[in-house]
Amino acid sequence: MSVLRSLFLRGVWLSCVAFSGAGTAQAAEPPETPVHAELMRIHGLFQTDRQAALAQLQALHDHMPASSTLDDRSKTLNTLVNFYIEAHDERARRYIDELAAFGAREHDLQSELWAQNYRARVLSLFDSRQVECVQLIEVALARDDGAVHRTSAAMHDTAAMCSEQQGDMKSALRHQTAALGLLDGRSRTDVLHRAIALNNISTLYTQMGDYRQALDYNLQAQAIVDAQHAQAMQGTLAAGRCDLYDALAQPERSERACQQALSLARLVGDKQLEERMQLRRSQNAWKAGRYADCLRLAEGALALLPPNPGAGDSADVRANIGLCHIGLGAVRQGEGEVRAALAVYRAGKNDEALIDTLDSLAKAYERAGQFRDAYATVRELGTLKDDVAAHALDRATLKIRSEFEFTARQKEIAALREKTQLQQAELKNEKLELALGVVVALLVAVVGFFKFRDKERSRRRALHENHKKSQFVAEAAHDLRQPMQAIGNLLGAASHALDRGDVARGRELLDTTQKATNAMRSSFNAVLELSRLECGAIVAEYGSFDLGELVAETVLALRPLSEPRQVTIRLRMPAEGSLAVRSDRQMLGRVLANLLSNAIKYSDPARPGGAVVVVGVVRLRHHCRVDIVDNGVGIPDALQKQVFKPFFQVDNPGRDRNRGIGLGLSIVASSLALLERHALKLRSRAGVGSRFSVSVPRACAGDVAAPVAATVAPTDAADVAGLYVLYVEDDGLVRQSTEVLLREYRVLYESVESLAALEALLPGLERMPDLVLTDYSLPGGRTARDVVRVVTREFDRALPVVVLTGESARVALTDELEHATVLRKPVCAAALLATIRAACGSTAVDLPSAGG
């Protein structure tokens, strides 16, 4: 971001050309004068020799020719301030005051506004007073008459910079977008400023983690600078794409962008960018395991550093050289180089560089087989992250306190002014003092009343939220107790029938028990999914895929639900053209399945022509729309908002289990709230039917479609018989029930309750297991990662892994669990067996008997 900010500051000087001393309109450029030509020459010199440029500019200001115009003086002051700010020189404050006095003396609003803009930048860059910076810009924007758009754009850019440094990315994006909208001129200066504003927006999206949006704005800026042949900016933009493609896990594109940026840096003589790209390419080579290339590129970056480089720049390069040495086998040499860089980061309090370097060092140790050192480094990294989080909390607290203190100071100033006015009025008229006192008392009473009212509203809102949560828990408990009661009754009846020797009746009752169990599992999963959506435990994972395929799969999956109810499903899709969309495929699939399931359940077979559900896909310019239309009972207007609340059902007063428990539309609403640029519309008439329409954004042209997971065929006992499974589960009841299932399907197994028991068991095994089946959370703070690590160390190879988990948060599949399959409890027996068979890849030989 610092490079782009510097570009904008250099562009600010050019924007001064847009107005004369009296505030000439943007449309007409003033004629060139000798002072203007001299300023252009000094500006070019500043890029290569700052000291000489500053000395010559100071001399021009101090000995301004008698023939110079007001516009010449304004430009000179603007350039002088700009240079001192970019050099981080305190003398900038003096010339800001001089520029403000010049504007006031000559009645030049633009000069006054530029002075205000520079003053705000100095508050942020020199004093770290970002709150006051934003407030100063807001005051300046209120005075702006809009005559010169570049001035307004520069002020919005300053406000964006200050908001960004506060961590308020939303405000920063708003101001930067406003700056872009104001740069509507056709001159080369305005065109280049548009490119800079676009890339500033790209950088903001990068910091917010939206790399695709950031790449889109970077490419828009690239198109502009390509047309203008601005090679220096082309190099900066290519460097940005190098980082963005790396973040998007596209290493080949990242490398091409790095090479392009490196070539342009060499072409324009930008040693700083050349050094940065050499270092980036070295880092990419290290990630790819090309350690010789890594060392060569890093040493090239070191040679490009200036004679007296900044401590941080030198540390970055030397840290990468150390990582390269570790990869080449010189572990202790590389470790010393990396630790020296870490000491520089600690001295400079550069927490971000510390975290990144420690993370890379841990990976380097692991690649080199130094697992003890890797573990110690990971622990050090964890401690550092905890400290950084604590410091971030402290900074946030100080920021809030600073904002409160600034507001308090403003109020104190206002109060002192009011007090002075009251004292002056007291000398003139005692009656006026009494009247003002009454007014102040009334104001205090009114303020007190509004504060009390706000507190009361907050208290009631909190009580209402607690009541909603209690009601949700009560209704969920009620709907889960019903199938549990049914299961208890059925099991008692089945036990009695088997005692009487009536095996057929016992089997019939057990089949009914299984149906009740499936109903309870469905209800439990719905409650659990809604809870995870509401508490933020589910995060959307975006990808590109064919919407038509997803809709067809959803319809096919729900045919078994529609056919017994005599519901006809009609599928309508465009004949030609792409239906590629960008969304979370799994989450969107659940949304469509819930909507289609509702439509099937509430369709009316008694209608003329029978019950019909129409599923249509419409391709529009920016998005695709899925319409699900039924001819069911419909939803009255008064209830259309209520149907999205948990456990609410229209026309189901008897709580018929075959029509669900009323969580489907709540899950739909909560899921779509997590998906960006998705929308849901409902149109319904009581007694006629309902139409639910889901809008999904279309994918970009360059997006690659995500692969669709293959379906797993039903599992037969012969498919898994003879497989040898290592099973780790600390819950006794779950372990015993799973052992029964494995024995029934003739799967050989060894089961243990803890990691310690597993470590004791492994040396005595006479056969290599086919699969590791383990719970995620184990006693003593151990997890499935520890299980996989122990098994891999024992057999010197990675085995297929299936992880069962009851955690509400998503399990990150990294490191040891990178290739594991995760199943979330409760898991039905068929799904578990199918997953075991798929993970092993082939069936075992049939055995005469099963064993544990």
Residue pairs with C-beta under 8 A, 6 or more apart in sequence:
1 164
1 200
1 203
1 207
3 236
3 239
3 273
4 196
4 199
4 200
4 203
4 236
5 161
5 200
6 86
7 196
7 233
7 236
8 154
8 157
8 193
8 196
8 200
9 82
9 85
9 86
10 82
10 86
11 189
11 192
11 193
11 196
12 78
12 82
12 154
13 43
13 75
13 78
13 79
13 82
14 189
15 148
15 150
15 151
15 153
15 154
15 189
15 193
16 74
16 75
16 78
16 79
16 114
17 29
17 30
17 36
17 75
17 189
18 24
18 26
18 29
18 148
18 150
18 151
18 189
19 25
19 26
19 71
19 74
19 110
19 147
19 148
19 151
20 30
20 69
20 70
20 71
20 74
21 69
21 70
21 71
21 73
21 74
21 106
21 108
21 111
22 70
22 106
22 107
22 108
23 108
23 109
23 110
23 147
23 148
24 30
24 71
25 147
25 148
26 147
26 148
26 149
26 150
26 185
29 187
30 71
33 68
33 69
33 71
33 72
34 65
34 67
35 60
35 64
35 65
35 68
35 69
35 72
35 75
35 76
36 72
36 75
38 60
39 57
39 60
39 75
39 76
39 79
42 53
42 56
42 57
42 60
42 79
43 53
43 79
45 52
45 53
45 56
46 53
46 54
46 83
50 83
50 87
53 83
54 83
54 84
54 87
57 76
57 79
57 80
57 83
58 80
60 76
61 76
61 77
61 80
64 72
64 73
64 76
70 106
70 108
73 102
74 99
74 102
74 103
74 108
74 110
74 111
77 95
77 98
77 99
77 102
77 111
78 99
78 111
78 114
80 95
81 92
81 95
81 96
81 99
81 114
81 115
81 118
82 118
84 91
84 92
84 95
85 92
85 118
85 121
85 122
85 125
88 125
88 126
90 126
92 118
92 122
92 126
93 122
96 115
96 118
96 119
96 122
97 115
99 111
99 114
99 115
99 118
100 111
100 112
100 115
100 116
100 119
102 108
102 111
103 109
103 110
103 111
103 112
103 113
103 114
103 115
104 112
109 143
109 145
109 147
110 147
110 148
110 151
112 143
113 140
113 143
113 144
113 151
113 155
114 151
114 154
116 136
116 137
116 139
116 140
116 143
116 155
117 137
117 140
117 151
117 154
117 155
117 158
119 136
120 132
120 133
120 134
120 136
120 137
120 140
120 155
120 158
120 159
120 162
121 133
121 158
121 161
123 129
123 130
123 132
123 133
123 136
123 162
124 130
124 133
124 158
124 161
124 162
124 165
128 165
129 402
130 162
130 163
130 165
130 166
131 166
131 399
131 402
131 403
131 406
132 406
133 158
133 159
133 162
134 159
134 162
134 163
134 166
134 171
135 406
137 155
137 156
137 158
137 159
137 162
138 159
140 155
141 152
141 155
141 156
141 159
144 151
144 152
144 155
146 152
149 182
149 183
149 184
149 185
150 182
150 183
150 185
150 189
150 190
150 193
152 179
152 182
153 178
153 179
153 180
153 182
153 183
153 193
153 197
154 179
156 175
156 176
156 178
156 179
156 182
157 175
157 176
157 179
157 197
157 200
159 171
159 172
159 175
160 171
160 172
160 173
160 174
160 175
160 176
160 179
160 200
160 204
161 172
163 169
163 171
163 172
163 175
164 172
164 204
164 207
166 399
169 204
169 207
169 208
172 204
173 201
173 204
173 205
176 197
176 200
176 201
176 204
177 201
179 197
179 200
180 194
180 197
180 198
180 201
183 190
183 193
183 194
183 197
184 190
185 191
188 228
191 224
191 227
191 228
192 224
192 225
192 228
192 230
192 233
194 221
194 224
195 221
195 224
195 225
195 228
195 230
195 233
195 237
196 221
196 233
198 217
198 218
198 220
198 221
198 224
199 217
199 218
199 221
199 236
199 237
199 240
201 217
202 214
202 215
202 216
202 217
202 218
202 221
202 240
202 244
203 214
203 240
204 214
205 211
205 213
205 214
205 217
206 214
206 240
206 243
206 244
206 247
211 244
211 247
211 248
212 248
212 700
214 240
214 244
215 241
215 244
215 245
215 248
216 700
218 237
218 240
218 241
218 244
219 241
221 233
221 237
222 234
222 237
222 238
222 241
225 233
225 234
225 237
226 234
231 264
231 267
231 268
232 264
232 268
232 270
234 264
235 260
235 261
235 264
235 265
235 267
235 268
235 270
235 273
236 261
236 273
238 257
238 258
238 260
238 261
238 264
239 257
239 258
239 261
239 273
239 276
239 277
239 280
241 253
241 254
241 257
241 261
242 254
242 257
242 258
242 261
242 277
242 280
243 254
243 280
245 251
245 253
245 254
245 257
246 254
246 284
251 284
251 287
251 288
254 284
255 281
255 284
258 277
258 280
258 281
258 284
259 277
259 281
261 273
261 277
262 274
262 277
262 278
262 281
264 270
264 273
265 271
265 273
265 274
265 277
266 274
271 304
271 306
274 304
275 301
275 304
275 305
275 313
275 317
276 301
278 297
278 298
278 300
278 301
278 304
279 297
279 298
279 301
279 316
279 317
279 320
281 297
282 293
282 294
282 295
282 296
282 297
282 298
282 300
282 301
282 320
282 324
283 294
283 320
285 291
285 293
285 294
285 297
286 294
286 320
286 323
286 324
286 327
286 360
289 327
289 367
291 324
291 327
291 328
292 328
294 320
294 323
294 324
294 327
295 321
295 324
295 325
295 328
298 317
298 320
298 321
298 324
299 321
301 317
301 320
302 314
302 317
302 318
302 321
305 313
305 314
305 317
311 344
311 347
311 348
312 344
312 345
312 348
312 350
312 353
314 344
315 340
315 341
315 344
315 345
315 353
316 341
316 353
318 337
318 340
318 341
319 337
319 338
319 341
319 342
319 357
319 360
321 334
321 337
322 333
322 334
322 335
322 336
322 337
322 338
322 339
322 340
322 341
323 334
323 338
323 360
323 361
323 364
324 334
325 331
325 333
325 334
325 337
326 334
326 335
326 338
326 361
326 364
326 365
326 367
326 368
327 334
327 364
327 367
327 368
328 334
329 368
331 365
331 368
331 370
334 364
335 361
335 373
338 357
338 361
338 364
341 357
342 354
342 357
342 358
345 351
345 353
345 354
345 357
346 354
351 384
351 388
351 391
354 384
355 381
355 384
355 385
355 388
358 377
358 380
358 381
358 384
359 381
361 377
362 374
362 377
362 378
362 381
363 374
365 371
365 373
365 374
365 377
366 374
422 433
422 436
425 432
425 433
425 436
426 432
426 433
472 646
472 647
475 646
475 647
476 527
476 646
476 647
479 523
479 527
479 647
479 655
479 661
480 520
480 523
480 524
480 527
482 655
482 657
483 516
483 517
483 519
483 520
483 523
483 657
484 520
486 516
487 513
487 516
487 517
487 520
490 509
490 510
490 512
490 513
490 516
491 513
493 509
494 506
494 509
494 510
494 513
495 506
497 503
497 505
497 506
497 509
498 506
518 828
519 657
521 826
521 828
523 661
524 826
525 826
526 660
526 661
526 663
526 664
526 667
527 663
528 808
529 590
529 667
530 646
530 663
530 666
530 667
530 670
531 808
532 538
532 808
533 667
533 670
533 671
533 674
534 670
535 808
537 808
537 809
537 810
538 587
538 674
538 810
539 674
539 810
540 583
540 584
540 587
540 674
540 675
540 676
541 584
541 586
542 582
542 583
542 584
543 582
543 583
543 584
543 585
543 705
543 706
544 580
544 581
544 582
544 699
544 700
544 703
544 704
544 705
544 706
545 580
545 581
545 583
545 585
545 705
545 706
545 708
546 578
546 579
546 580
546 581
546 705
547 579
547 580
547 581
547 617
547 624
547 626
547 696
548 573
548 579
548 617
549 708
550 585
550 588
550 589
550 592
551 571
551 573
551 592
551 615
551 617
551 626
552 571
552 573
553 589
554 589
554 592
554 593
554 596
554 615
555 569
555 571
555 596
555 615
557 593
558 569
558 593
558 596
558 597
558 600
559 569
561 597
561 600
561 601
562 568
562 569
562 600
562 613
565 600
565 601
565 603
565 605
565 611
566 605
566 610
566 611
567 600
567 603
567 605
567 610
567 611
567 612
567 613
568 610
568 611
568 612
568 613
569 596
569 600
569 613
569 614
569 615
570 612
570 613
570 614
570 615
571 615
571 616
572 614
572 615
572 616
572 617
573 579
573 616
573 617
574 617
574 618
574 619
577 619
578 619
579 617
579 619
579 624
580 698
580 699
580 703
580 705
581 623
581 624
581 696
581 697
581 698
581 699
582 696
582 697
582 698
582 699
582 700
582 703
583 675
583 678
583 696
583 697
584 675
585 706
585 708
587 671
587 674
587 675
588 671
588 675
588 678
588 694
588 696
590 667
590 671
591 667
591 668
591 671
591 672
591 694
592 626
592 628
592 694
594 664
594 665
594 667
594 668
595 628
595 664
595 665
595 668
595 692
595 694
596 613
596 615
596 628
597 660
597 664
598 660
598 664
598 665
598 692
599 613
599 628
599 629
599 630
599 632
599 690
599 692
600 613
600 630
601 658
601 659
601 660
602 630
602 632
602 633
602 650
602 651
602 659
602 690
603 611
603 612
603 613
603 630
603 631
603 632
604 611
604 631
604 632
604 633
605 611
607 631
611 630
611 631
611 632
612 630
612 631
613 628
613 629
613 630
613 631
614 627
614 628
614 629
614 630
615 626
615 627
615 628
615 629
616 626
616 627
616 629
617 624
617 625
617 626
617 627
618 624
618 625
618 626
618 627
619 698
622 697
622 698
623 677
623 695
623 696
623 697
623 698
624 695
624 696
624 698
625 693
625 694
625 695
625 696
626 693
626 694
626 696
627 691
627 692
627 693
628 691
628 692
628 693
628 694
629 689
629 690
629 691
630 689
630 690
631 688
631 689
632 689
632 690
633 650
633 651
633 686
633 687
634 684
634 685
634 686
634 687
634 688
634 689
634 690
635 643
635 650
635 682
635 684
635 686
635 690
636 650
636 686
639 650
640 682
640 684
642 648
643 649
643 650
643 665
643 682
644 665
644 666
644 668
644 669
645 666
646 662
646 663
646 666
647 661
647 662
647 663
648 662
649 655
649 659
649 660
649 661
649 662
652 659
652 662
655 661
668 680
669 680
672 678
672 679
672 680
672 694
676 697
677 697
678 694
678 695
678 696
678 697
679 694
679 695
680 692
680 693
680 694
680 695
681 692
681 693
681 695
682 690
682 691
682 692
682 693
683 690
683 691
683 693
684 690
684 691
699 705
712 834
712 835
712 837
712 838
713 834
714 830
714 834
715 745
715 830
715 833
715 834
715 836
715 837
717 744
717 745
717 746
718 843
718 846
719 833
719 837
719 843
720 745
720 746
720 747
720 833
720 836
720 837
720 840
720 843
720 844
721 745
721 746
721 747
721 843
721 844
721 845
721 846
721 847
721 850
722 746
722 747
722 748
722 843
722 844
722 845
722 846
722 847
723 747
723 748
723 770
723 771
723 836
723 840
723 843
723 844
724 747
724 748
724 749
724 767
724 768
724 769
724 770
724 771
724 844
725 742
725 747
725 748
725 749
725 750
725 769
725 770
725 771
725 772
725 773
725 836
726 749
726 750
726 758
726 769
726 771
726 772
726 773
726 774
726 791
726 799
727 735
727 738
727 739
727 742
727 749
727 750
727 751
727 752
727 773
727 774
728 751
728 752
728 753
728 754
728 755
728 758
728 772
728 773
728 774
728 775
728 778
728 787
729 735
729 738
729 751
729 753
729 774
729 775
729 804
730 753
730 754
730 775
730 778
730 779
731 775
732 753
734 775
735 751
735 753
738 751
738 773
738 832
739 749
739 751
739 852
741 829
741 832
741 833
742 749
742 850
742 852
743 850
743 851
743 852
744 850
745 833
745 850
746 846
746 847
746 849
746 850
747 836
747 850
748 847
748 850
748 851
748 852
749 852
750 761
750 765
750 769
750 852
751 852
752 758
752 761
753 779
754 778
754 779
754 780
754 782
755 778
755 779
755 780
755 782
755 786
755 787
755 790
756 780
758 787
758 790
758 791
759 790
762 790
762 791
762 794
763 794
768 795
768 799
769 791
769 799
770 799
770 800
770 840
770 844
771 799
771 800
771 801
771 802
771 836
771 839
771 840
772 787
772 788
772 791
772 799
772 800
772 801
772 802
773 802
773 804
773 836
774 784
774 787
774 788
774 801
774 802
774 803
774 804
775 784
775 803
775 804
775 805
776 783
776 784
776 803
776 804
776 805
776 806
776 807
776 811
776 822
777 783
777 805
777 806
777 807
778 784
778 786
778 787
784 801
784 803
784 805
784 816
784 817
784 820
785 815
785 816
785 817
788 798
788 801
788 816
788 817
788 820
789 816
791 799
792 798
792 799
792 816
798 819
800 819
800 821
800 839
800 840
800 841
801 817
801 819
801 820
801 821
801 839
802 820
802 821
802 823
802 832
802 835
802 836
802 839
803 811
803 817
803 820
803 821
803 822
803 823
804 823
804 825
804 827
805 811
805 822
805 823
805 824
805 825
806 824
806 825
811 817
811 822
813 819
813 820
813 822
821 835
821 838
821 839
823 831
823 832
823 835
837 843
